[in-house]
Every structure is written in C-alpha cells, then in structure tokens.
C-alpha cells in the first residue's frame, strides 16, 4: 500500500518536473520533426516530402493569423459601436499588424483617434494639449494611409476633409480631398457642405456660394436645403462686408 503510494508520489514529481521545465528551441524542433516525420531527410524524395509537410504547417499558421486579424477587426467594431474608443483603437491597430494593406482598418483607426482627441482632457491641469494633438495627427496619418491604399475611398476622403476643417483649422488642405470626393460621389451632400465650408474659411466666397446652390438644387431633404440657404445668405453677407 505504502509502496504504491510512494511510487505514485515519485511518478507525479517526475511528471511535474518534466512539464514545469521550459522546452528549449532544440526540443521544440525535435518535437516538430517527430510530428512531421521528417527528422533527417537525405534523398530527393525525402526532401520533397519534408517540404510538402512543412508547407502545410505554414499554411495552417497563415490561416490562423488571418483569422486573428479578422477577430481583431470585429472586436474593434464592437467596441466602436459601444463608444469604447480607446479599446476600439487598440483593436484596429492590432488588426493592421495582420492586414497592413487594408484601407478600411486605417479608416477606422482615424475615426477612433478623432473621437479620442475630442475626449482628451488635461486632467493634470498642465495647460498642455499634446495628447489631443497627438490623436489628431494619428487620425490624419491613418486617413492618409487609407487614401494611399485606395485613392477613391470616399469615407476616408470625407473624414480627412472634416478633420482639416473642424479640428486642425487647416481648411486649405481639405479642399483637394473634398473636391476629389465629389468627382467620385457627385451627390454626396455632406461632402458638399464640408467643401462649401472649406471654401468659405479660405475666403473663396464665390465657390462657397456655388456649392451651397448645388446643395439646394440636389438635396431631397428640406432640412438640409434650409441649412444650405441659410449658409448661402451668411456667405453673401460676409462677402459683401469684405468688399466694403
């Protein structure tokens, strides 16, 4: 009885020592070789079999990584829906590590960074807005990367234009991207409003008036038509003031 217990204790101790010890890279390679059955290929046929087996292993890893990237994207959209912008930003950032040429991911990075900038407060009352600026610059670079990957990506063009106009106070930079947007999506009313505002902010009053007139003749929304008419009157008043 006691002998069997002692043997069991010893056996458990040995197993515990075995599993608790970290495996070296050599051990791992040996285990992989044993698993694939290609420990020491020598003939051309053996090398061909070894290559095929390890190609299958690589394909499995690639498939797993692709799925991880998709999960990070899904997780990011879930966080974004719940307005958990910091976690959403981190998830989309991780997703770009798996899909570095996916323009949609960079667009969402830009969106989240913009929200984080809006929520950045100087909690230590230092008088510094460095964190907000950093988030805005991140949003800018993310939108630009999305556009670099897809020059006709209208959501990124619009997002970048709005960022320049309303956050970075660089309306002159927005014009190029918003004009490109409207050559792609000619009836994008929000894009027209943004471009009209950029024209107005850079004292291109005639262009701003023309854009508001285009909105008035294009939109089917009474609310947006009324807003465009009000904005047009404001531009006319200010343009007249400037001329005087």
PyMOL commands that set and color helices and strands:
alter all, ss='L'
color gray80, all
select helices_A, chain A and resi 2-20+25-36+44-81+85-98+103-119+130-149+154-167+171-184+189-201+205-218+222-243
alter helices_A, ss='H'
color red, helices_A
deselect
rebuild
show_as cartoon
